[in-house]
Amino acid sequence: MTRLDDVRKAIEATLGNLTPAKAQELAKSFSEPGAAKEQVAKTAADLLEWSHRNRERLRQAIAKEIQDQMSQVGVATQKDVDALKKRVRDLERRAGMTASGRKPAARKTAAKKAAAPKPAAATTPGETSA
């Protein structure tokens, strides 16, 4: 295996999901022939930790770049949308509107209903009302 292959594998380990088995394989290839098992195991553990740390750094860099690009083109964030929704709800509440944007219908109270005169029952000729 050439040094270039070693570098390629190391870069792949940074970007990919390095498994413990793959880390062990890489550690063996990086170690001196006949290296102690403990040394290979330590190198494998170091590679796993290094891979995880670099993958997280890359994820953060990509997320920051996406956030920067989105803000430059004027796309609202979820935080912006949530703040606007809250503001609209507050304004609707103050205006006495429902969530659908309509004012609630005037409701008759039970007292008003009881006080309202009831219509007389219609009678047919020849019938008398009771």
C-alpha distance (Angstrom), angle and dihedral (degrees) to the residues before:
residue distance angle dihedral
M1 . . .
T2 3.79 . .
R3 3.75 127.0 .
L4 3.82 88.6 -111.6
D5 3.81 89.3 59.3
D6 3.81 88.5 50.1
V7 3.79 91.0 52.7
R8 3.82 91.6 46.8
K9 3.81 91.3 51.3
A10 3.80 91.2 47.4
I11 3.81 90.9 52.4
E12 3.80 91.2 47.1
A13 3.80 88.6 50.8
T14 3.79 89.0 54.2
L15 3.78 95.1 50.7
G16 3.79 100.5 32.5
N17 3.75 132.7 58.3
L18 3.79 102.0 -86.1
T19 3.78 110.2 -149.8
P20 3.79 122.4 -153.1
A21 3.82 89.6 -112.1
K22 3.81 92.0 52.2
A23 3.82 90.4 45.8
Q24 3.81 89.0 52.4
E25 3.80 90.1 50.4
L26 3.82 91.9 49.0
A27 3.80 91.5 46.3
K28 3.80 90.6 53.7
S29 3.80 91.2 49.6
F30 3.83 91.9 49.3
S31 3.81 95.1 45.4
E32 3.78 127.6 84.5
P33 3.79 114.2 -96.4
G34 3.81 108.9 -89.6
A35 3.83 94.4 21.1
A36 3.77 115.8 162.6
K37 3.81 116.8 -93.3
E38 3.80 89.7 -121.5
Q39 3.80 90.9 56.5
V40 3.82 91.9 49.2
A41 3.84 90.4 47.2
K42 3.82 91.3 50.1
T43 3.80 91.1 48.2
A44 3.83 89.9 49.3
A45 3.81 91.0 50.3
D46 3.81 90.3 48.3
L47 3.81 90.4 50.0
L48 3.82 91.5 50.7
E49 3.80 91.8 50.1
W50 3.81 92.0 44.4
S51 3.81 91.2 49.3
H52 3.81 92.5 49.4
R53 3.83 92.6 47.4
N54 3.82 93.0 48.1
R55 3.80 93.0 45.3
E56 3.82 88.9 53.0
R57 3.82 91.5 48.3
L58 3.79 90.2 50.2
R59 3.82 91.1 48.4
Q60 3.81 90.7 51.1
A61 3.81 92.4 47.5
I62 3.80 91.5 50.7
A63 3.81 92.4 46.6
K64 3.81 90.9 50.2
E65 3.80 91.7 48.6
I66 3.80 91.4 49.9
Q67 3.81 90.5 48.6
D68 3.82 91.2 49.4
Q69 3.80 92.4 48.5
M70 3.82 92.7 47.2
S71 3.80 92.3 50.8
Q72 3.81 91.3 48.7
V73 3.80 92.1 56.3
G74 3.80 92.0 44.2
V75 3.80 101.2 -112.5
A76 3.79 112.6 159.5
T77 3.78 118.1 -120.5
Q78 3.80 122.9 -131.7
K79 3.80 87.0 -105.3
D80 3.83 89.9 56.3
V81 3.82 92.1 48.6
D82 3.81 92.2 48.0
A83 3.82 91.1 50.2
L84 3.81 91.0 50.9
K85 3.82 91.9 48.2
K86 3.80 90.0 52.4
R87 3.80 91.2 47.9
V88 3.83 92.0 50.5
R89 3.83 91.4 48.6
D90 3.81 90.5 50.6
L91 3.82 92.0 48.8
E92 3.81 91.8 47.4
R93 3.78 90.8 49.0
R94 3.80 91.1 51.1
A95 3.80 90.6 48.1
G96 3.81 90.2 50.9
M97 3.77 93.6 -116.0
T98 3.78 129.3 144.5
A99 3.78 124.7 -123.8
S100 3.82 89.5 -93.5
G101 3.81 89.4 60.7
R102 3.81 95.7 -108.8
K103 3.73 128.4 117.8
P104 3.79 110.7 -113.4
A105 3.82 115.2 -101.2
A106 3.78 116.4 -102.9
R107 3.77 107.6 -96.8
K108 3.76 125.4 -150.7
T109 3.75 114.1 -131.6
A110 3.77 121.2 -131.4
A111 3.82 90.2 -109.2
K112 3.81 92.1 54.1
K113 3.79 90.9 48.3
A114 3.80 92.1 51.2
A115 3.82 92.6 48.4
A116 3.80 94.0 49.5
P117 3.83 113.6 99.9
K118 3.77 114.2 -109.5
P119 3.78 117.0 -127.5
A120 3.79 115.2 -108.6
A121 3.75 116.0 -106.8
A122 3.75 113.0 -104.8
T123 3.78 114.0 -114.1
T124 3.72 128.8 -157.7
P125 3.82 120.9 -133.2
G126 3.75 110.9 -79.1
E127 3.82 94.3 25.0
T128 3.72 125.0 103.9
S129 3.71 124.4 -151.4
A130 3.77 116.3 -118.2
